[in-house]
Amino acid sequence: MAHGVRRDSPKVPDFSLLKRLARDQLIYLLEQLPGKKDLFIEADLMSPLDRIANVSTLKQHEVDKLYKVENKPIISASDQLCFLIRPRIQTVNKMLICKNKSLIICIFPVQFYACEAVMEEQGIFGDVTTDEWAFYLLPLDDDIISLELPEFFRDNFLAGDQRWVRTAGSALHLLHSLYGPFSKIYGIGRCSKMTYESWRKQVEEGEQRPRQAEIGSVFLIDRDVDFVTPLCSQVVYEGLVDDIFKIKCGCVEFGPDVTSSDKSIKVMLNSQDKVFSEIRNEHFSNVFGFLSQKARNLQTAYDKRQGMDIQQIKVFVSEELKGLKQEHRLLSLHIGASESIMKKKTKQDFQELLKTEHCLLEGFEIRESISFIEEHINRQVSTIESLKLLCLLSVTENGLLPKDYRSLKAQFLQSYGVDHLLTFSNLRQLGLLVEQQPGETLTVMESKVGKLVNDKTAGKLTDAFSSLAKKSNFRALSRKLNLVPKSDEEYDLRVPRDMAYIFSGAYVPLSCKLIEQVLERDGWTGLEEISRLLNGHEFAVIVDSKQENDADRIILVMFLGGCTFSEISALRFLGKEKGCKFIVVTTAITNSSRLLEALMDTPV
Amino acid sequence: MMKSKADEEDYWNSSKFKAFTFDDEDDEFSRLKESKQAVNSIRQLVDDDDDEDDVEKVSWSGEPVGSISWSVKETAASNQRTDREPAFPKITTERPPLNKSQSGLSLSSLFKGGNLTARSLGDTSVRLFAPELRKPKSEYKDFVSDWTPVETVQRLQQGKAVSLEKFRSLQDKLLLLDFAVAAHDGNVITAVTLFTLFTLYGLEVLFRELESRQTALRHFIHYMTETRDQRLLLELLRSGLTWTFNSSSYENKRRDFVKSCLSLPFSPEDSAHVQDHYTLLERQIIIEAADQRAERDGKMEIFQRFPRKAPILNMPLITTLYYCCLYHYNESEGTYSSPLNIRQTFKISEKQYFATVLAARAKLKAWADVDALFTSRNWLGMMKKRSPLSFQRVVDILQKNSAPTQVLQEYVGLVDDAELRISLAQKHKCHDIVINTFRDMKDRQLLMEYRKKVERGSAEEKKIDQLLNNVQIRWKN
């Protein structure tokens, strides 16, 4: 809204086709079992299903009753059952009960041999029919497409299980066949590279007919390339709503405190919502001003009817009133939500939390930050928040000093339970929360070399040494990419000058900065140092460089392991600045709590 | 590839399995193109289902009627009724033109139908039943043995039938595994690991080979974690190959389980934590038993005043400490439930101990205890207030436990930083502190300003007036 638009932004391809595909495929699966049947749905597939079909669709295909697959035995009087589940062994184990019924199991989105092995072990393999509901891509909005695979992150990065790589490749392949051919493909990260190779192979196996491309470039990025961004508290409206109210599949449930009535309301949050689409990318401090302006405009519009004659009122009621009423309803919801956010976030605690995050990003007052985290742990306040600060400290500082690590870990376990030993082990494995290695040889070397050469070279050498181990190298990256703007300058959040506005001007998200740099340079040339600090695995493939049309300005960014709403906002900003349009494809929408919850191992 | 395709057809035509076709590798693009057309053609027919721009309707997922989530709830409720009535009203008469025959027509051309049978009668059943087919041996060999490891992996990726049986020598199996790893398809890696190595060899061979194949090893561990195979995981853990451990068995006999964990190869630091955990559990069991009895017998008055909300079993250490500060504060250091004893045994840091005790005693409004907590005598025998926590934090904790102003005032006054002290004092309405601070700053203006904020005719107002009239103070303004 406030930002100057350099060029008209290009038209976005129509992704609603993907929904139709998923729905038709579902119908096809339902028709595999002719006649009346009961449908069982895995709990976390309900929202995606809700986005593409509704009850009357299911009824048309003779679904009699709907059940949620839960931690309960499956009971149904019907002889024909249809299951819509994810390929999880725990779920497959439950199928045993339905031995003597006609059963079809639809797996979202692919079946795994591991599940088949379990079915074989149980002796139900062959008795039941399994099929895949190849529903790879769910468009959540004009520019967001989700694979709805929240487990991708943990399976791939923590367990080291590459089961989803081909799925990601197939998703990309689907986009390529429908909206390609892509002209340039860039990427960074191990999983990105494997996904690229898997996609490449599928393209070779198939056959591409020449068609007019609707998407030009593609950028693949692993979540573990940038852990800092998802760990930061979100302060852009859409991100805040996600952090506080949890957006599920583009839909949020506002509780009674927002609706100021006694029931909750579910609302779709997307570009169709005229009020939301104008504030979603704004820093929260601007939202109130915008909403009150909007309210005043609405009042004026309503007031117009005074002094109208009957004929005019008739026109007003038939043409404008409906729109006004709808806007009114949306406006009051978002005002309610903002109020509720204000109540929660203007508390002193949140201010201190933000201050600590900013200090960590800047590398300033680290001791104070550590004692803030310590007190946070001591007071047993939110586990996730404590963990998030610990991880942010570790990632920005390249690990904690052994003394700090031991003491903070001990206090954390005492406050939140020893079960978190497993959480710590997971975090260490991912490099999210680690102890600085004593590495005496390095320091000796460094100090010797340091005496011989000037400080600047010594700094470079230190960087070179530290990259030997898998480290985040955040400080060096931040310096080289200028991620943390100088704090002495005023940052006007109303007129953002760069992507840092999404974090109150304190930090430019590393992931988005990388994308900007690579697109600007048309590859990784000149960024060798950066990619080395990021542990490599970068690539750039130019398939066809002579394309000169609108598709060139449509850039698909695929986040493997999830992306946050803040990152999407930053990319929307970048798109406006550069006169292009970013389409975000992600394995799931994530935020700091989802990221960390996925890494917790507490007893069931 | 051409050759194998021919074989494949040969196989399907000759086998007794229900035949299916792969649709002659009909390329994805044309199918998608077709489906795009088909989808476009049904657009008008189904349009009434999804007016996405209508807000009222879009929220049908939240709307009471019509959404899938709603229907599930509805089924759950109706299930309890004995007479089964259909959860949905019948709509056959008013069904829109999109009926079965039509959807069948357009849809059958949309999707490969082969997948279904390929999956259900796929690899494993072939492996199991193949010898019983009683076909000439040469023919049998033809279709299983012609696929190279690369082709086998490719077919596995595409969900087509393969036979893993021919990979019999360890060398062949490992070769296949290495190709699977090179294809970056976790699904295939798991399949190969399970179907070849795991089923046929002892753990010893498996572990030996997996040790040098980290990717495959991690897939194997993940599979074991998912199937909750504790025995194998423990085996792996003992052999030093894994560091993860499924925690689900914490459910039962937790203490015994933790005890058995003591011998596992943890790092020295972690094994100290596990030991502590065990000690804590033992203690919680003792405390819980004693307190349950005390609560039932009604001998300890504190349990009536503040009934216990939940048993203390399995709670974190600090929660246990908090609990003991609530119910066992004044016990001698010798008992298991004495806070001091807990602090000693588990080496709780001073800060953490103070924060917990403070919160617990403030909850009980035992202000004398709070006072005593901070009071220490210096070597001259003078009383002095001292705290490992910043006094700002102390005030914060006290205020959250709704401490009265007199109590808050005392601690606000101890905050070192004058500015912070004033802002805290103003926030918590500790007028005396504000007034005294302004007096010490000799700031007449601020004092006069503050006079407007206090209640008319209150003691505070009088005090300000006295100060303002005091000629001995040399105001700076």
Boltz contact constraints between the chains, C-beta under 6 A:
constraints:
  - contact:
      token1: [A, 20]
      token2: [B, 39]
      max_distance: 6.0
  - contact:
      token1: [A, 24]
      token2: [B, 107]
      max_distance: 6.0
  - contact:
      token1: [A, 24]
      token2: [B, 110]
      max_distance: 6.0
  - contact:
      token1: [A, 27]
      token2: [B, 103]
      max_distance: 6.0
  - contact:
      token1: [A, 28]
      token2: [B, 107]
      max_distance: 6.0
  - contact:
      token1: [A, 28]
      token2: [B, 111]
      max_distance: 6.0
  - contact:
      token1: [A, 46]
      token2: [B, 68]
      max_distance: 6.0
  - contact:
      token1: [A, 46]
      token2: [B, 69]
      max_distance: 6.0
  - contact:
      token1: [A, 49]
      token2: [B, 68]
      max_distance: 6.0
  - contact:
      token1: [A, 50]
      token2: [B, 61]
      max_distance: 6.0
  - contact:
      token1: [A, 50]
      token2: [B, 68]
      max_distance: 6.0
  - contact:
      token1: [A, 54]
      token2: [B, 66]
      max_distance: 6.0
  - contact:
      token1: [A, 55]
      token2: [B, 66]
      max_distance: 6.0
  - contact:
      token1: [A, 55]
      token2: [B, 68]
      max_distance: 6.0
  - contact:
      token1: [A, 55]
      token2: [B, 71]
      max_distance: 6.0
  - contact:
      token1: [A, 59]
      token2: [B, 88]
      max_distance: 6.0
  - contact:
      token1: [A, 65]
      token2: [B, 75]
      max_distance: 6.0
  - contact:
      token1: [A, 65]
      token2: [B, 87]
      max_distance: 6.0
  - contact:
      token1: [A, 66]
      token2: [B, 71]
      max_distance: 6.0
  - contact:
      token1: [A, 66]
      token2: [B, 72]
      max_distance: 6.0
  - contact:
      token1: [A, 66]
      token2: [B, 75]
      max_distance: 6.0
  - contact:
      token1: [A, 67]
      token2: [B, 75]
      max_distance: 6.0
  - contact:
      token1: [A, 68]
      token2: [B, 72]
      max_distance: 6.0
  - contact:
      token1: [A, 89]
      token2: [B, 226]
      max_distance: 6.0
  - contact:
      token1: [A, 89]
      token2: [B, 227]
      max_distance: 6.0
  - contact:
      token1: [A, 112]
      token2: [B, 187]
      max_distance: 6.0
  - contact:
      token1: [A, 113]
      token2: [B, 187]
      max_distance: 6.0
  - contact:
      token1: [A, 113]
      token2: [B, 190]
      max_distance: 6.0
  - contact:
      token1: [A, 113]
      token2: [B, 191]
      max_distance: 6.0
  - contact:
      token1: [A, 114]
      token2: [B, 190]
      max_distance: 6.0
  - contact:
      token1: [A, 114]
      token2: [B, 223]
      max_distance: 6.0
  - contact:
      token1: [A, 117]
      token2: [B, 194]
      max_distance: 6.0
  - contact:
      token1: [A, 120]
      token2: [B, 124]
      max_distance: 6.0
  - contact:
      token1: [A, 126]
      token2: [B, 125]
      max_distance: 6.0
  - contact:
      token1: [A, 129]
      token2: [B, 120]
      max_distance: 6.0
  - contact:
      token1: [A, 130]
      token2: [B, 119]
      max_distance: 6.0
  - contact:
      token1: [A, 130]
      token2: [B, 120]
      max_distance: 6.0
  - contact:
      token1: [A, 131]
      token2: [B, 116]
      max_distance: 6.0
  - contact:
      token1: [A, 159]
      token2: [B, 222]
      max_distance: 6.0
  - contact:
      token1: [A, 160]
      token2: [B, 218]
      max_distance: 6.0
  - contact:
      token1: [A, 161]
      token2: [B, 186]
      max_distance: 6.0
  - contact:
      token1: [A, 161]
      token2: [B, 219]
      max_distance: 6.0
  - contact:
      token1: [A, 161]
      token2: [B, 222]
      max_distance: 6.0
  - contact:
      token1: [A, 162]
      token2: [B, 184]
      max_distance: 6.0
  - contact:
      token1: [A, 162]
      token2: [B, 186]
      max_distance: 6.0
  - contact:
      token1: [A, 163]
      token2: [B, 186]
      max_distance: 6.0
  - contact:
      token1: [A, 163]
      token2: [B, 187]
      max_distance: 6.0
  - contact:
      token1: [A, 165]
      token2: [B, 184]
      max_distance: 6.0
  - contact:
      token1: [A, 166]
      token2: [B, 185]
      max_distance: 6.0
  - contact:
      token1: [A, 177]
      token2: [B, 28]
      max_distance: 6.0
  - contact:
      token1: [A, 177]
      token2: [B, 29]
      max_distance: 6.0
  - contact:
      token1: [A, 177]
      token2: [B, 32]
      max_distance: 6.0
  - contact:
      token1: [A, 194]
      token2: [B, 184]
      max_distance: 6.0
  - contact:
      token1: [A, 198]
      token2: [B, 184]
      max_distance: 6.0
  - contact:
      token1: [A, 206]
      token2: [B, 27]
      max_distance: 6.0
  - contact:
      token1: [A, 206]
      token2: [B, 28]
      max_distance: 6.0
  - contact:
      token1: [A, 207]
      token2: [B, 27]
      max_distance: 6.0
  - contact:
      token1: [A, 209]
      token2: [B, 29]
      max_distance: 6.0
  - contact:
      token1: [A, 251]
      token2: [B, 61]
      max_distance: 6.0
  - contact:
      token1: [A, 266]
      token2: [B, 59]
      max_distance: 6.0
  - contact:
      token1: [A, 266]
      token2: [B, 61]
      max_distance: 6.0
  - contact:
      token1: [A, 266]
      token2: [B, 62]
      max_distance: 6.0
  - contact:
      token1: [A, 268]
      token2: [B, 58]
      max_distance: 6.0
  - contact:
      token1: [A, 272]
      token2: [B, 53]
      max_distance: 6.0
  - contact:
      token1: [A, 326]
      token2: [B, 55]
      max_distance: 6.0
  - contact:
      token1: [A, 378]
      token2: [B, 351]
      max_distance: 6.0
  - contact:
      token1: [A, 378]
      token2: [B, 352]
      max_distance: 6.0
  - contact:
      token1: [A, 378]
      token2: [B, 355]
      max_distance: 6.0
  - contact:
      token1: [A, 379]
      token2: [B, 355]
      max_distance: 6.0
  - contact:
      token1: [A, 380]
      token2: [B, 318]
      max_distance: 6.0
  - contact:
      token1: [A, 411]
      token2: [B, 352]
      max_distance: 6.0
  - contact:
      token1: [A, 413]
      token2: [B, 273]
      max_distance: 6.0
  - contact:
      token1: [A, 414]
      token2: [B, 317]
      max_distance: 6.0
  - contact:
      token1: [A, 414]
      token2: [B, 318]
      max_distance: 6.0
  - contact:
      token1: [A, 415]
      token2: [B, 316]
      max_distance: 6.0
  - contact:
      token1: [A, 415]
      token2: [B, 318]
      max_distance: 6.0
  - contact:
      token1: [A, 416]
      token2: [B, 316]
      max_distance: 6.0
  - contact:
      token1: [A, 417]
      token2: [B, 316]
      max_distance: 6.0
  - contact:
      token1: [A, 418]
      token2: [B, 273]
      max_distance: 6.0
  - contact:
      token1: [A, 418]
      token2: [B, 277]
      max_distance: 6.0
  - contact:
      token1: [A, 421]
      token2: [B, 270]
      max_distance: 6.0
  - contact:
      token1: [A, 421]
      token2: [B, 273]
      max_distance: 6.0
  - contact:
      token1: [A, 422]
      token2: [B, 247]
      max_distance: 6.0
  - contact:
      token1: [A, 425]
      token2: [B, 243]
      max_distance: 6.0
  - contact:
      token1: [A, 601]
      token2: [B, 247]
      max_distance: 6.0
  - contact:
      token1: [A, 603]
      token2: [B, 247]
      max_distance: 6.0
  - contact:
      token1: [A, 603]
      token2: [B, 250]
      max_distance: 6.0
  - contact:
      token1: [A, 604]
      token2: [B, 248]
      max_distance: 6.0
